[in-house]
């Protein structure tokens, strides 16, 4: 299923390496701050709405399978 969702994205050398679905922008920004404190200078984190293919997990939570566009 394709949806527009909030995601925390990790970029290494300008390339999207990982993405994680977040329920709110507030939650995303909190996790971004923690991640930035614990990472190197070559890694950049970004929060925002993305169009993505979504998977519903067994517990009802959502996860991003593939980001289609930012």
C-alpha positions in Angstrom: 0.0 0.0 0.0 1.3 3.5 -0.9 0.9 6.3 1.7 2.4 9.6 2.6 4.0 9.2 6.1 6.5 10.8 8.4 9.9 9.2 8.3 13.3 9.6 9.9 15.8 9.2 7.1 19.5 8.5 7.5 21.8 9.7 4.7 25.5 8.7 4.3 27.5 10.7 1.8 24.3 12.1 0.4 22.7 8.7 -0.2 19.6 7.5 1.6 20.6 4.4 3.6 17.9 3.8 6.1 14.4 5.0 6.9 12.0 4.5 9.8 8.3 5.3 10.0 7.4 7.7 12.8 3.8 8.4 14.0 4.3 12.1 14.6 6.8 14.8 13.6 7.4 15.4 17.3 8.5 11.8 17.8 10.7 12.0 14.7 12.5 15.1 15.8 13.2 13.7 19.3 14.7 10.5 17.7 16.6 12.7 15.2 18.3 14.6 18.0 19.3 11.4 19.8 20.7 9.9 16.6 22.7 13.0 15.8 24.3 13.0 19.2 25.4 9.4 18.7 26.6 9.5 15.1 29.6 10.7 13.1 29.9 13.8 11.0 29.5 11.9 7.7 25.9 10.8 8.7 23.0 13.2 8.3 19.4 12.7 9.6 16.2 14.2 8.3 12.5 14.2 9.3 9.8 14.8 6.9 6.8 13.5 4.9 7.7 10.9 2.3 5.6 8.9 -0.2 6.4 5.3 0.5 5.3 1.7 0.2 4.0 0.7 3.6 3.8 -2.7 5.3 1.4 -3.3 8.2 3.2 -5.5 10.9 1.5 -8.2 12.9 1.2 -5.9 15.9 -0.6 -3.3 13.8 2.3 -0.9 13.5 3.5 0.4 10.1 7.0 0.1 8.6 8.4 1.5 5.4 9.4 -1.0 2.8 10.5 1.5 0.1 10.6 5.3 -0.2 9.1 6.4 -3.5 9.7 10.2 -3.2 10.6 12.8 -0.6 
